[in-house]
Amino acid sequence: MIRCPECNNLLKSYCSKLKRGERIRYYKCEICGKTLKTKVEIKVTEEVIDEDYDK
């Protein structure tokens, strides 16, 4: 959770959208009414754990 930059109140997201590999979360402060938007980049990685699995 993030805090409002103006009144330092804890914010809860009221909406989140997934667009082009990015999650966008929308926040609104209940005290001062300021709206904020955060963006999280979703990255998928694949790696080899064990090369000789069939043996």
C-alpha positions, 0 to 999 in steps of 0.5 A, a space after each residue: 500500500 502507498 501513502 498520499 503525498 499530501 496528507 500521508 493517509 494510507 491509500 487502497 486501490 479501487 481499480 486495476 487494469 492489465 494493459 500491454 504487460 503492465 498492471 496499472 492501479 488507481 488510488 484515491 485519497 479519502 481525506 483530500 480527494 487526490 487521485 494517483 496512478 501506479 504502473 507495475 511492469 510484468 516480466 516473465 522469465 524462464 530458466 533451466 533448472 536441471 538439464 539432465 531431467 530425463 536421466 
